[in-house]
């Protein structure tokens, strides 16, 4: 069934040019089909890595960048920070497999305007695009409530966790450790060497005051479970 176009919901509006950044060809293919099915959206281009994206969008800036967090080389979060510095007029919407509960805040702090998980599907993605085009931020109600709690001084477990001291890459590694990925699997998923993964694991253990690899796995599993609850 064809997805309801934004123009049908809100009336005739100017077309929004969207540039896709994702390292999975099939995901890019699906996103392109979705964009091309919408009267108010225009495909501006695509890429599978941050460096190529920066080169292309500086030549022809799109209205909105649709980006995954896990890319070859520099991560999606690093790309967002670069765009905020070089091309702050480009809006960024993250469309990722990673749990919103522990990445959305980092995305917004980096300069992104919204977060949609890939498991949520096309309707949520179109809603997020429409929301961002109207000048608002798009995140789930659960994340909004956590932001409000933090502003009022009511910190939840995630906000008080030492995990907040991890770098963006270390957080990605920790999440994959919690999903029972071995170092070689993490290296393949994050497009880095096994040696680099091991360095990240060592740094994570030091920051979290964890002594052994087994303890790190247990911590990651429990943390991941709490983040998704």
Protein Blocks (a to p, Z undefined) as FASTA:
>chain_A
ZZddfklmnopadddddddddfbfklmmmmmmmmmmpmkbccfbdcfbfklmmmmmmmmc
cfbdcddfbdghiafklmmmmmmmmmmmbccddddfbdfklmmmmmmmnopabdcdfklo
jmlmmmmmmmmmnopacddfklmmmmmmmmnopacfklmpmklmpcfklmmmmmmmmnop
afklmmmmnopafklmmmmmmmmmmmnopablmlmmmmmmmmmmmmmZZ
